[in-house]
Amino acid sequence: MTTPAIPGLETTTSDEPTKRSRSLNWRHIGLAAILIVPNMILLGLFTYRPLIDNFRISFYNWNISSPDMQFVGLGNYIEWFTDDTSWQIARNTLIFTLVAVIGSMALGLALALLLDQHLRARNMVRTMVFAPYVISGAAIGVAFQFVFDPGYGLVQDVLGRLGLDTPAFYQHSGWALFMITTTYVWKNLGYTFVIYLAALQGRRSDLDEAAEIDGTPAWRKFWRVTLPQLKGTTFFLSVTVLLNSFQVFDIIQVMTEGGPFGTGTSTLIYQVYQETFVNNRAGYGAAVATIMFLIVLVVTLVQVKLQDKQD
């Protein structure tokens, strides 16, 4: 005995929901492909392909103005690791990077904590702190040449009023490295300040209120309540500021040109430029760039591992 069909009602088979879900999945896949594939093509053309070419060129002795390339194998790498100048440049890079990362993050956090309070004209001060970050590094370098000038600079004037001698910023490698590091920290301060300020304004207010009710001292509240909430922001800044500091070139070029005494303030990125475009040794410059890439990669992976353990 069969059940009569009711007029106005259509029966659906069990395969129709499956077909609809499949068509919906394919629609999502197509949309994702439209959004992702163009970016992947651009990354492949302008990031991964040059990276592979750089690694390939590092095995050759090549004058960038000549079409001829001479295969030397690991010769460029052996030359870099056996050259005393390379280790001085690596030391400069290490000092510059550590001071730049720690200095800009510590000062940025301090300013963010200060300007997160209800102060007069704080919006104007925030703008003044962030402004140097959007100014060209070359322009900042030119301006700070006058700040550190031993004859009539701002530093010379302040130290003279205090009865102190002006350091030889342009004749001593240590002072020259201090000069460019200070300049970079001042320029990059606005970036860390804005990121930390946004994180502070997004933190949980109930924890601050609970700490105030308990009468927690300010320093203890900072270490136990505020700082733990900034852990993710601190990790993000440690990675981005590290990567940015490895790529600083314009300030060094304008202020010291890698000197004094040849390589007094040269870093790895500046050595890449010097060897490739000044000494016309593109193969050797590519080897230095590869070494720098591997160093940054290892340091970043270590940071990620430490962050995962803390989480």
Phi and psi in degrees as a GROMACS rama.xvg file:
@    title "Ramachandran Plot"
@    xaxis  label "Phi"
@    yaxis  label "Psi"
@TYPE xy
-100.934  146.962  THR-2
-82.4056  128.025  THR-3
-69.1879  146.023  PRO-4
-74.3349  137.119  ALA-5
-89.119  126.097  ILE-6
-63.1981  141.042  PRO-7
92.3075  -13.4255  GLY-8
-112.121  134.446  LEU-9
-109.852  136.95  GLU-10
-87.629  140.961  THR-11
-115.74  144.623  THR-12
-84.1856  161.378  THR-13
-69.3492  -14.7593  SER-14
-80.7316  -18.737  ASP-15
-66.1706  -43.9428  GLU-16
-60.4543  -36.17  PRO-17
-65.7638  -41.2206  THR-18
-64.8266  -40.4464  LYS-19
-64.6004  -42.3197  ARG-20
-65.6659  -36.2346  SER-21
-66.2968  -43.1726  ARG-22
-65.5159  -35.3178  SER-23
-67.5498  -40.6752  LEU-24
-62.9553  -44.5054  ASN-25
-63.9857  -33.6634  TRP-26
-66.0239  -41.1586  ARG-27
-65.8866  -41.317  HIS-28
-63.1214  -41.231  ILE-29
-64.4781  -41.7432  GLY-30
-64.2117  -42.4072  LEU-31
-62.2447  -39.9156  ALA-32
-64.878  -40.8035  ALA-33
-61.5071  -36.9444  ILE-34
-81.2864  -33.8667  LEU-35
-92.1182  -42.3674  ILE-36
-57.6698  -46.1219  VAL-37
-58.7712  -39.1026  PRO-38
-66.9888  -38.9111  ASN-39
-65.6418  -36.7469  MET-40
-64.5212  -43.9126  ILE-41
-64.2758  -41.5393  LEU-42
-62.4587  -40.7263  LEU-43
-64.7302  -40.4819  GLY-44
-75.8673  -40.5004  LEU-45
-109.148  -3.03245  PHE-46
-124.256  -60.4511  THR-47
-74.1827  -40.047  TYR-48
-64.1924  -47.5287  ARG-49
-60.6406  -33.9117  PRO-50
-64.2665  -43.1242  LEU-51
-67.095  -41.8742  ILE-52
-62.3058  -39.672  ASP-53
-62.6028  -42.5859  ASN-54
-63.4286  -38.7924  PHE-55
-67.4586  -43.4788  ARG-56
-65.3896  -27.807  ILE-57
-63.77  -13.6528  SER-58
-94.4683  9.39652  PHE-59
-124.018  155.24  TYR-60
-98.7186  109.954  ASN-61
-138.476  123.51  TRP-62
-81.4489  121.451  ASN-63
-60.6261  -20.76  ILE-64
-91.2904  2.03421  SER-65
-118.246  144.659  SER-66
-78.542  -11.8305  PRO-67
-86.6079  135.283  ASP-68
-126.685  132.571  MET-69
-109.224  121.931  GLN-70
-72.0422  126.969  PHE-71
-124.8  4.22976  VAL-72
64.9285  -126.936  GLY-73
-89.0619  14.2362  LEU-74
-58.8378  -41.787  GLY-75
-64.8695  -39.2357  ASN-76
-69.2715  -41.3383  TYR-77
-62.6339  -41.1486  ILE-78
-62.5154  -40.7218  GLU-79
-66.5947  -44.2475  TRP-80
-72.9987  -20.1032  PHE-81
-99.6954  0.518415  THR-82
-94.3902  125.295  ASP-83
-63.1076  -31.9253  ASP-84
-61.9191  -35.1954  THR-85
-62.5266  -38.8975  SER-86
-71.4598  -32.5119  TRP-87
-65.5148  -41.1678  GLN-88
-65.546  -40.7899  ILE-89
-63.0675  -37.9633  ALA-90
-65.2752  -44.3071  ARG-91
-58.4756  -42.9069  ASN-92
-63.4943  -42.2915  THR-93
-63.659  -47.6971  LEU-94
-64.0051  -47.4022  ILE-95
-59.6139  -44.9593  PHE-96
-66.9099  -45.7249  THR-97
-61.888  -47.8375  LEU-98
-66.5786  -39.7713  VAL-99
-65.0138  -44.6281  ALA-100
-68.6553  -52.4235  VAL-101
-67.0333  -43.5179  ILE-102
-64.0647  -48.554  GLY-103
-68.1363  -34.7307  SER-104
-73.2114  -42.2378  MET-105
-65.8017  -46.351  ALA-106
-67.815  -37.8466  LEU-107
-63.032  -40.8036  GLY-108
-67.044  -41.5463  LEU-109
-61.7335  -43.8913  ALA-110
-67.306  -37.2419  LEU-111
-64.4186  -41.0252  ALA-112
-64.1267  -39.0854  LEU-113
-68.9353  -48.2227  LEU-114
-84.9603  2.89847  LEU-115
-83.6538  -9.69039  ASP-116
-81.2676  166.704  GLN-117
-84.1175  89.878  HIS-118
-118.127  156.913  LEU-119
-69.7737  140.724  ARG-120
57.4414  28.4372  ALA-121
-68.8788  -30.9519  ARG-122
-65.1377  -38.3478  ASN-123
-66.5225  -40.495  MET-124
-66.7481  -39.4841  VAL-125
-58.9557  -43.18  ARG-126
-63.5611  -40.5992  THR-127
-65.3285  -36.8413  MET-128
-69.563  -38.8216  VAL-129
-80.2924  -24.7932  PHE-130
-54.5771  -44.9267  ALA-131
-58.8179  -26.2102  PRO-132
-65.5554  -30.9682  TYR-133
-92.3419  -2.26689  VAL-134
-86.1468  146.597  ILE-135
-57.9258  139.631  SER-136
-62.4304  -33.9825  GLY-137
-64.2992  -41.7011  ALA-138
-65.2892  -40.3175  ALA-139
-62.4072  -41.9807  ILE-140
-62.1117  -42.3345  GLY-141
-62.9038  -43.1987  VAL-142
-63.1915  -41.7233  ALA-143
-77.4915  -14.4084  PHE-144
-60.5655  -38.2071  GLN-145
-75.0908  -31.0676  PHE-146
-64.8623  -42.0133  VAL-147
-96.9727  5.58664  PHE-148
-59.3081  126.506  ASP-149
-71.7091  -12.3441  PRO-150
-93.8136  -44.6042  GLY-151
-144.452  24.0836  TYR-152
-79.9995  170.003  GLY-153
-63.0274  -43.1553  LEU-154
-62.3286  -42.2328  VAL-155
-61.9052  -39.612  GLN-156
-67.0707  -44.1166  ASP-157
-65.5972  -46.5136  VAL-158
-66.1135  -35.509  LEU-159
-63.0295  -39.1428  GLY-160
-65.9813  -26.6977  ARG-161
-90.1647  -0.0481907  LEU-162
77.5262  23.967  GLY-163
-110.835  151.91  LEU-164
-80.6523  147.391  ASP-165
-81.6106  127.792  THR-166
-61.6898  154.719  PRO-167
-82.8757  80.031  ALA-168
-62.9011  -31.648  PHE-169
-101.082  -0.373156  TYR-170
-117.858  -5.26974  GLN-171
-125.306  128.275  HIS-172
-61.5592  -41.8748  SER-173
-63.4582  -44.8413  GLY-174
-68.7662  -33.8064  TRP-175
-66.1389  -40.6865  ALA-176
-66.5417  -38.2966  LEU-177
-61.1153  -39.5335  PHE-178
-63.7197  -49.6154  MET-179
-71.9907  -31.0769  ILE-180
-67.6453  -43.6659  THR-181
-61.5648  -41.5433  THR-182
-62.3991  -43.6333  THR-183
-66.4865  -42.5818  TYR-184
-60.6363  -42.6375  VAL-185
-62.666  -40.8076  TRP-186
-69.1217  -39.8216  LYS-187
-86.4277  -4.84729  ASN-188
-61.2716  -36.7433  LEU-189
-61.8366  -33.7322  GLY-190
-66.5499  -52.4849  TYR-191
-65.7996  -33.8202  THR-192
-62.7196  -47.7237  PHE-193
-64.8316  -42.5003  VAL-194
-64.7934  -45.093  ILE-195
-65.5878  -38.3456  TYR-196
-63.2404  -42.1422  LEU-197
-62.9286  -39.2686  ALA-198
-67.1851  -38.9484  ALA-199
-65.1949  -39.9761  LEU-200
-72.4943  -16.1349  GLN-201
-101.738  6.26989  GLY-202
-76.5894  167.826  ARG-203
-76.2486  120.276  ARG-204
-74.8535  -26.2402  SER-205
-65.9468  -31.3921  ASP-206
-68.934  -39.5873  LEU-207
-63.9203  -41.2254  ASP-208
-65.62  -38.554  GLU-209
-65.4181  -39.4821  ALA-210
-65.1757  -38.4539  ALA-211
-68.476  -37.9835  GLU-212
-64.717  -38.805  ILE-213
-75.3144  -8.30105  ASP-214
73.3356  32.2147  GLY-215
-69.5526  132.723  THR-216
-60.6619  155.757  PRO-217
-60.5177  -43.5919  ALA-218
-67.1428  -36.8456  TRP-219
-70.8153  -37.4153  ARG-220
-62.1263  -38.6508  LYS-221
-64.4359  -46.6141  PHE-222
-73.5526  -35.0287  TRP-223
-98.5976  -22.9673  ARG-224
-114.56  -53.4225  VAL-225
-75.8681  -51.852  THR-226
-60.9541  -41.9183  LEU-227
-59.2891  -30.9785  PRO-228
-73.915  -14.6428  GLN-229
-100.113  10.6516  LEU-230
-61.4438  -45.4478  LYS-231
-64.762  -40.3649  GLY-232
-64.8862  -41.1317  THR-233
-63.1856  -40.5459  THR-234
-64.4451  -44.4185  PHE-235
-59.1823  -45.5062  PHE-236
-68.1182  -36.9845  LEU-237
-61.7904  -35.3381  SER-238
-75.4659  -49.1027  VAL-239
-69.1215  -41.0878  THR-240
-67.5716  -36.4693  VAL-241
-60.9203  -46.915  LEU-242
-64.3096  -40.3798  LEU-243
-66.7498  -39.692  ASN-244
-67.7773  -29.2979  SER-245
-69.214  -19.1473  PHE-246
-104.833  10.5758  GLN-247
-70.8473  122.062  VAL-248
-130.824  -44.1052  PHE-249
-62.874  -42.5094  ASP-250
-63.405  -42.6502  ILE-251
-65.5178  -42.8908  ILE-252
-63.1268  -42.3568  GLN-253
-74.3172  -40.7642  VAL-254
-87.0286  -41.0361  MET-255
-131.382  -14.5512  THR-256
53.8623  35.5803  GLU-257
85.024  -9.65351  GLY-258
-88.5371  -169.446  GLY-259
-79.0607  170.757  PRO-260
58.1231  43.0289  PHE-261
85.4934  -65.0397  GLY-262
-128.406  27.589  THR-263
-59.8238  -33.9729  GLY-264
-125.691  17.1934  THR-265
-72.1525  138.154  SER-266
-114.59  178.771  THR-267
-62.1125  -42.8327  LEU-268
-66.679  -34.2833  ILE-269
-71.6595  -33.4339  TYR-270
-66.078  -36.2551  GLN-271
-59.5335  -47.1479  VAL-272
-63.4323  -45.5722  TYR-273
-62.4321  -46.2477  GLN-274
-72.0388  -36.021  GLU-275
-78.4068  -47.6739  THR-276
-105.706  -17.9238  PHE-277
-100.74  -50.398  VAL-278
-86.8049  -3.17731  ASN-279
56.5717  40.0102  ASN-280
-118.565  76.1676  ARG-281
-65.7178  -34.6431  ALA-282
-64.3785  -45.2281  GLY-283
-66.6742  -40.8369  TYR-284
-62.1212  -37.4982  GLY-285
-66.3726  -35.7411  ALA-286
-64.8307  -42.31  ALA-287
-63.4179  -40.9296  VAL-288
-63.6976  -38.2323  ALA-289
-66.0277  -42.0202  THR-290
-61.7882  -43.3479  ILE-291
-63.4047  -41.4193  MET-292
-61.0393  -42.9944  PHE-293
-66.4179  -38.9152  LEU-294
-62.3905  -47.847  ILE-295
-62.9236  -40.2904  VAL-296
-62.336  -45.7485  LEU-297
-64.6842  -44.751  VAL-298
-62.4562  -41.1177  VAL-299
-66.2898  -40.8303  THR-300
-64.2015  -38.4361  LEU-301
-63.5442  -42.4658  VAL-302
-60.703  -42.631  GLN-303
-64.598  -42.0757  VAL-304
-63.0162  -43.7288  LYS-305
-63.2536  -39.2746  LEU-306
-64.8044  -40.4086  GLN-307
-63.5227  -38.6965  ASP-308
-66.3341  -38.4706  LYS-309
-67.6382  -34.4138  GLN-310
